[in-house]
Amino acid sequence: MKKFLLVILSLMMSMSIFAAEAPDVFVKKIADEIFEILKTDKDLKAGNREKAYKITEEKILPYFDFDRISRLVLGKAYPAATKEEQEAFKKEFRTMLVKTYGTALLRFKDQKLNYKPARFETTDEEVLIKTEVLQPGAPPLPIDYMLEKDGNSWKVFDIIIEGVSLVTNYRGQFGNEIKQNGISSLIAKLAEKNANFDKTANK
């Protein structure tokens, strides 16, 4: 009986691994859904910023690993921060990304996404997926995604746009502020920036 249960358990684990979605398929599925919304949503075409934020919050950010991103961005400052500071940072950082990416969605003008051939093994826990945005009258914009295995799916823990890592970029910005004034000052400045984002974005 024990051997039978072990066989069943092994089969279930094998099926689970087999059923795991390929990382390039994962990116394509999400990107295609977003691009379809951008093409058809009348509110976005009319420049509705709140609708853009809502789509970003519901369709994009759930696939981000904010715990890992926060740790990578803050570096040594993350474990040194209190639990309250860590949670406050993640809240303001997430809000900032919602507003930043949401605003970027409003700039959509019939761009298309080209998927580069992906190279990975089925056993890989982290994968780089390369894409490029094809823009009428402009050079392609390379956007690469760093993914980590999350059960039978994947989550994004970094985005590289034109060779610039989101994590590295913010780590430099936030690191300077933390070094000079502490993490509480960084959180306060992020909160202030988020509160005034729409006013400055409209200028």
Sequence and secondary structure as in RCSB ss.txt:
>XXXX:A:sequence
MKKFLLVILSLMMSMSIFAAEAPDVFVKKIADEIFEILKTDKDLKAGNREKAYKITEEKILPYFDFDRISRLVLG
KAYPAATKEEQEAFKKEFRTMLVKTYGTALLRFKDQKLNYKPARFETTDEEVLIKTEVLQPGAPPLPIDYMLEKD
GNSWKVFDIIIEGVSLVTNYRGQFGNEIKQNGISSLIAKLAEKNANFDKTANK
>XXXX:A:secstr
 HHHHHHHHHHHHHHHHHHS  HHHHHHHHHHHHHHHHHH HHHHTT HHHHHHHIIIIIGGGB HHHHHHHHHT
THHHHS HHHHHHHHHHHHHHHHHHHHHHHTT  S EEEE      TT SEEEEEEEEE TTS  EEEEEEEEEE
TTEEEEEEEEETTEEHHHHHHHHHHHHHHHH HHHHHHHHHHHHHHHHHHHT 
